Each structure stands twice: as C-alpha cells, then as structure tokens.
C-alpha cells in the first residue's frame, strides 16, 4: 500500500553533555533573559539550546550545500 504520508523519522531524543566556557554560559543566560523579556515566558537555557542549534543549522547556507552534496557521516 502506498500512503501520501511517509514513515515518520526516528524521534528518539539523543542526550548530549557539553562543557562551555564561562563567557558562553553568561551569554546563554543573557539570551534566556532576553527571550523571557521578549515572549513573557521564562525558559531554561537547556531548553533553548536545542532550538538555537536547529535554527543555526537550518540557516547556514554553506552547511546546507554540503549536505546536498552528501556530507560524509561517521
């Protein structure tokens, strides 16, 4: 049977642990404060980071072109 909707992709979250320098941590906290002021909703930095990364990757034209060419995955 052929359906219009394709099989859904894997949606299992992958947990990553990172270490950041103090200046980046401060900038992330400042961003979270700006976010709260802008949208009236406080979100922890850990909730914002995945969306920040996704936005960065989706708007990086060089990265998009590299993926179209078939970036080697390890």
N, CA, C and O atoms as a GROMACS GRO file, in nm:
protein
  296
    1UNK      N    1   0.084  -0.117   0.000
    1UNK     CA    2   0.000   0.000   0.000
    1UNK      C    3   0.089   0.124   0.000
    1UNK      O    4   0.192   0.127   0.068
    2UNK      N    5   0.050   0.224  -0.075
    2UNK     CA    6   0.125   0.349  -0.079
    2UNK      C    7   0.042   0.458  -0.015
    2UNK      O    8  -0.074   0.480  -0.051
    3UNK      N    9   0.102   0.526   0.082
    3UNK     CA   10   0.035   0.636   0.151
    3UNK      C   11   0.103   0.768   0.116
    3UNK      O   12   0.222   0.771   0.086
    4UNK      N   13   0.028   0.873   0.121
    4UNK     CA   14   0.081   1.006   0.096
    4UNK      C   15   0.185   1.042   0.203
    4UNK      O   16   0.290   1.098   0.173
    5UNK      N   17   0.154   1.008   0.327
    5UNK     CA   18   0.244   1.036   0.438
    5UNK      C   19   0.352   0.929   0.445
    5UNK      O   20   0.322   0.809   0.451
    6UNK      N   21   0.476   0.973   0.443
    6UNK     CA   22   0.587   0.879   0.455
    6UNK      C   23   0.598   0.831   0.599
    6UNK      O   24   0.539   0.888   0.690
    7UNK      N   25   0.676   0.723   0.617
    7UNK     CA   26   0.702   0.674   0.751
    7UNK      C   27   0.771   0.784   0.831
    7UNK      O   28   0.864   0.848   0.782
    8UNK      N   29   0.727   0.804   0.953
    8UNK     CA   30   0.783   0.909   1.037
    8UNK      C   31   0.928   0.876   1.071
    8UNK      O   32   0.964   0.760   1.090
    9UNK      N   33   1.012   0.981   1.079
    9UNK     CA   34   1.153   0.958   1.111
    9UNK      C   35   1.170   0.924   1.259
    9UNK      O   36   1.079   0.942   1.340
   10UNK      N   37   1.287   0.875   1.293
   10UNK     CA   38   1.320   0.844   1.431
   10UNK      C   39   1.310   0.972   1.513
   10UNK      O   40   1.374   1.072   1.480
   11UNK      N   41   1.232   0.970   1.618
   11UNK     CA   42   1.215   1.087   1.702
   11UNK      C   43   1.265   1.062   1.844
   11UNK      O   44   1.226   1.132   1.937
   12UNK      N   45   1.352   0.964   1.859
   12UNK     CA   46   1.408   0.935   1.990
   12UNK      C   47   1.514   1.040   2.022
   12UNK      O   48   1.613   1.052   1.950
   13UNK      N   49   1.493   1.116   2.129
   13UNK     CA   50   1.592   1.218   2.163
   13UNK      C   51   1.727   1.156   2.196
   13UNK      O   52   1.736   1.046   2.250
   14UNK      N   53   1.832   1.229   2.164
   14UNK     CA   54   1.968   1.188   2.195
   14UNK      C   55   2.022   1.289   2.295
   14UNK      O   56   2.025   1.409   2.269
   15UNK      N   57   2.066   1.240   2.409
   15UNK     CA   58   2.118   1.329   2.513
   15UNK      C   59   2.265   1.356   2.488
   15UNK      O   60   2.344   1.263   2.470
   16UNK      N   61   2.301   1.484   2.488
   16UNK     CA   62   2.439   1.525   2.472
   16UNK      C   63   2.480   1.602   2.598
   16UNK      O   64   2.401   1.677   2.655
   17UNK      N   65   2.602   1.581   2.639
   17UNK     CA   66   2.656   1.658   2.751
   17UNK      C   67   2.770   1.744   2.696
   17UNK      O   68   2.859   1.693   2.629
   18UNK      N   69   2.765   1.874   2.724
   18UNK     CA   70   2.869   1.963   2.674
   18UNK      C   71   2.924   2.045   2.790
   18UNK      O   72   2.859   2.064   2.893
   19UNK      N   73   3.043   2.094   2.770
   19UNK     CA   74   3.106   2.186   2.864
   19UNK      C   75   3.131   2.315   2.788
   19UNK      O   76   3.187   2.313   2.678
   20UNK      N   77   3.090   2.427   2.847
   20UNK     CA   78   3.110   2.557   2.782
   20UNK      C   79   3.195   2.646   2.872
   20UNK      O   80   3.202   2.628   2.994
   21UNK      N   81   3.258   2.740   2.809
   21UNK     CA   82   3.340   2.836   2.883
   21UNK      C   83   3.248   2.932   2.957
   21UNK      O   84   3.133   2.952   2.918
   22UNK      N   85   3.299   2.993   3.066
   22UNK     CA   86   3.215   3.084   3.146
   22UNK      C   87   3.153   3.198   3.066
   22UNK      O   88   3.039   3.235   3.092
   23UNK      N   89   3.226   3.254   2.970
   23UNK     CA   90   3.170   3.365   2.893
   23UNK      C   91   3.053   3.320   2.805
   23UNK      O   92   2.957   3.395   2.787
   24UNK      N   93   3.061   3.200   2.751
   24UNK     CA   94   2.948   3.148   2.672
   24UNK      C   95   2.830   3.118   2.764
   24UNK      O   96   2.716   3.145   2.727
   25UNK      N   97   2.856   3.064   2.881
   25UNK     CA   98   2.748   3.037   2.976
   25UNK      C   99   2.676   3.166   3.013
   25UNK      O  100   2.553   3.169   3.021
   26UNK      N  101   2.753   3.272   3.036
   26UNK     CA  102   2.693   3.402   3.069
   26UNK      C  103   2.609   3.453   2.952
   26UNK      O  104   2.499   3.505   2.972
   27UNK      N  105   2.660   3.439   2.830
   27UNK     CA  106   2.585   3.483   2.712
   27UNK      C  107   2.455   3.403   2.698
   27UNK      O  108   2.352   3.460   2.662
   28UNK      N  109   2.460   3.274   2.724
   28UNK     CA  110   2.339   3.191   2.716
   28UNK      C  111   2.236   3.233   2.820
   28UNK      O  112   2.116   3.238   2.792
   29UNK      N  113   2.283   3.263   2.941
   29UNK     CA  114   2.190   3.311   3.045
   29UNK      C  115   2.130   3.446   3.004
   29UNK      O  116   2.011   3.469   3.024
   30UNK      N  117   2.213   3.534   2.947
   30UNK     CA  118   2.162   3.663   2.900
   30UNK      C  119   2.058   3.643   2.790
   30UNK      O  120   1.956   3.711   2.787
   31UNK      N  121   2.085   3.549   2.700
   31UNK     CA  122   1.990   3.520   2.593
   31UNK      C  123   1.857   3.472   2.652
   31UNK      O  124   1.750   3.514   2.606
   32UNK      N  125   1.863   3.385   2.751
   32UNK     CA  126   1.741   3.336   2.815
   32UNK      C  127   1.663   3.451   2.878
   32UNK      O  128   1.540   3.452   2.875
   33UNK      N  129   1.733   3.548   2.936
   33UNK     CA  130   1.665   3.666   2.992
   33UNK      C  131   1.600   3.749   2.882
   33UNK      O  132   1.487   3.794   2.897
   34UNK      N  133   1.670   3.769   2.772
   34UNK     CA  134   1.613   3.842   2.658
   34UNK      C  135   1.491   3.769   2.603
   34UNK      O  136   1.392   3.832   2.567
   35UNK      N  137   1.500   3.637   2.596
   35UNK     CA  138   1.388   3.556   2.549
   35UNK      C  139   1.267   3.578   2.639
   35UNK      O  140   1.156   3.598   2.590
   36UNK      N  141   1.289   3.574   2.770
   36UNK     CA  142   1.180   3.593   2.866
   36UNK      C  143   1.118   3.732   2.851
   36UNK      O  144   0.995   3.746   2.855
   37UNK      N  145   1.201   3.835   2.833
   37UNK     CA  146   1.150   3.971   2.814
   37UNK      C  147   1.070   3.983   2.685
   37UNK      O  148   0.967   4.050   2.681
   38UNK      N  149   1.117   3.917   2.582
   38UNK     CA  150   1.052   3.926   2.452
   38UNK      C  151   0.919   3.851   2.448
   38UNK      O  152   0.820   3.903   2.397
   39UNK      N  153   0.917   3.730   2.502
   39UNK     CA  154   0.800   3.644   2.490
   39UNK      C  155   0.718   3.629   2.617
   39UNK      O  156   0.612   3.567   2.616
   40UNK      N  157   0.766   3.686   2.728
   40UNK     CA  158   0.692   3.678   2.853
   40UNK      C  159   0.687   3.538   2.910
   40UNK      O  160   0.597   3.505   2.988
   41UNK      N  161   0.784   3.455   2.872
   41UNK     CA  162   0.788   3.317   2.918
   41UNK      C  163   0.932   3.279   2.947
   41UNK      O  164   1.017   3.281   2.858
   42UNK      N  165   0.959   3.244   3.072
   42UNK     CA  166   1.094   3.203   3.108
   42UNK      C  167   1.118   3.059   3.066
   42UNK      O  168   1.037   2.971   3.096
   43UNK      N  169   1.228   3.036   2.998
   43UNK     CA  170   1.269   2.902   2.957
   43UNK      C  171   1.412   2.880   3.004
   43UNK      O  172   1.495   2.970   2.992
   44UNK      N  173   1.441   2.762   3.055
   44UNK     CA  174   1.579   2.735   3.095
   44UNK      C  175   1.671   2.727   2.973
   44UNK      O  176   1.628   2.690   2.864
   45UNK      N  177   1.795   2.763   2.994
   45UNK     CA  178   1.894   2.760   2.887
   45UNK      C  179   1.896   2.622   2.821
   45UNK      O  180   1.908   2.613   2.698
   46UNK      N  181   1.884   2.517   2.900
   46UNK     CA  182   1.890   2.381   2.844
   46UNK      C  183   1.774   2.354   2.748
   46UNK      O  184   1.786   2.267   2.661
   47UNK      N  185   1.664   2.425   2.760
   47UNK     CA  186   1.553   2.410   2.666
   47UNK      C  187   1.574   2.494   2.541
   47UNK      O  188   1.527   2.459   2.433
   48UNK      N  189   1.644   2.605   2.556
   48UNK     CA  190   1.666   2.694   2.442
   48UNK      C  191   1.776   2.644   2.348
   48UNK      O  192   1.766   2.660   2.227
   49UNK      N  193   1.880   2.583   2.404
   49UNK     CA  194   1.996   2.544   2.324
   49UNK      C  195   1.960   2.455   2.205
   49UNK      O  196   2.006   2.484   2.094
   50UNK      N  197   1.880   2.349   2.221
   50UNK     CA  198   1.849   2.267   2.102
   50UNK      C  199   1.782   2.348   1.990
   50UNK      O  200   1.808   2.324   1.872
   51UNK      N  201   1.696   2.441   2.027
   51UNK     CA  202   1.628   2.523   1.926
   51UNK      C  203   1.723   2.624   1.864
   51UNK      O  204   1.713   2.654   1.745
   52UNK      N  205   1.816   2.675   1.944
   52UNK     CA  206   1.917   2.766   1.891
   52UNK      C  207   2.005   2.694   1.789
   52UNK      O  208   2.034   2.748   1.682
   53UNK      N  209   2.046   2.573   1.822
   53UNK     CA  210   2.129   2.494   1.731
   53UNK      C  211   2.054   2.460   1.603
   53UNK      O  212   2.109   2.469   1.493
   54UNK      N  213   1.929   2.420   1.618
   54UNK     CA  214   1.848   2.385   1.500
   54UNK      C  215   1.832   2.507   1.408
   54UNK      O  216   1.841   2.495   1.286
   55UNK      N  217   1.808   2.624   1.468
   55UNK     CA  218   1.795   2.746   1.389
   55UNK      C  219   1.926   2.780   1.318
   55UNK      O  220   1.926   2.815   1.201
   56UNK      N  221   2.035   2.768   1.391
   56UNK     CA  222   2.166   2.796   1.332
   56UNK      C  223   2.192   2.704   1.213
   56UNK      O  224   2.231   2.750   1.106
   57UNK      N  225   2.170   2.574   1.232
   57UNK     CA  226   2.197   2.478   1.124
   57UNK      C  227   2.105   2.498   1.005
   57UNK      O  228   2.146   2.482   0.891
   58UNK      N  229   1.979   2.532   1.031
   58UNK     CA  230   1.884   2.547   0.921
   58UNK      C  231   1.907   2.674   0.840
   58UNK      O  232   1.856   2.687   0.729
   59UNK      N  233   1.983   2.769   0.894
   59UNK     CA  234   2.008   2.893   0.821
   59UNK      C  235   2.152   2.905   0.770
   59UNK      O  236   2.189   3.008   0.713
   60UNK      N  237   2.232   2.802   0.790
   60UNK     CA  238   2.372   2.803   0.744
   60UNK      C  239   2.375   2.752   0.600
   60UNK      O  240   2.365   2.631   0.576
   61UNK      N  241   2.388   2.843   0.505
   61UNK     CA  242   2.382   2.806   0.363
   61UNK      C  243   2.496   2.714   0.322
   61UNK      O  244   2.477   2.621   0.243
   62UNK      N  245   2.615   2.738   0.376
   62UNK     CA  246   2.729   2.652   0.344
   62UNK      C  247   2.705   2.510   0.390
   62UNK      O  248   2.738   2.414   0.320
   63UNK      N  249   2.648   2.496   0.507
   63UNK     CA  250   2.616   2.363   0.561
   63UNK      C  251   2.509   2.295   0.475
   63UNK      O  252   2.519   2.176   0.445
   64UNK      N  253   2.408   2.371   0.435
   64UNK     CA  254   2.301   2.315   0.351
   64UNK      C  255   2.357   2.264   0.220
   64UNK      O  256   2.320   2.156   0.174
   65UNK      N  257   2.447   2.341   0.159
   65UNK     CA  258   2.508   2.298   0.032
   65UNK      C  259   2.593   2.173   0.052
   65UNK      O  260   2.591   2.082  -0.031
   66UNK      N  261   2.667   2.167   0.162
   66UNK     CA  262   2.749   2.050   0.191
   66UNK      C  263   2.661   1.926   0.210
   66UNK      O  264   2.696   1.818   0.164
   67UNK      N  265   2.549   1.942   0.277
   67UNK     CA  266   2.458   1.828   0.297
   67UNK      C  267   2.398   1.782   0.164
   67UNK      O  268   2.380   1.663   0.142
   68UNK      N  269   2.368   1.878   0.077
   68UNK     CA  270   2.314   1.842  -0.055
   68UNK      C  271   2.415   1.761  -0.134
   68UNK      O  272   2.378   1.670  -0.209
   69UNK      N  273   2.543   1.794  -0.118
   69UNK     CA  274   2.649   1.721  -0.188
   69UNK      C  275   2.674   1.584  -0.124
   69UNK      O  276   2.740   1.498  -0.183
   70UNK      N  277   2.622   1.564  -0.004
   70UNK     CA  278   2.640   1.435   0.063
   70UNK      C  279   2.757   1.436   0.160
   70UNK      O  280   2.860   1.375   0.134
   71UNK      N  281   2.740   1.504   0.269
   71UNK     CA  282   2.843   1.509   0.373
   71UNK      C  283   2.869   1.367   0.423
   71UNK      O  284   2.776   1.290   0.444
   72UNK      N  285   2.996   1.334   0.442
   72UNK     CA  286   3.032   1.203   0.497
   72UNK      C  287   2.987   1.196   0.642
   72UNK      O  288   3.022   1.283   0.722
   73UNK      N  289   2.912   1.095   0.676
   73UNK     CA  290   2.867   1.076   0.814
   73UNK      C  291   2.950   0.963   0.875
   73UNK      O  292   2.978   0.862   0.810
   74UNK      N  293   2.987   0.982   0.998
   74UNK     CA  294   3.064   0.878   1.066
   74UNK      C  295   2.982   0.808   1.171
   74UNK      O  296   3.032   0.717   1.237
   0.00000   0.00000   0.00000
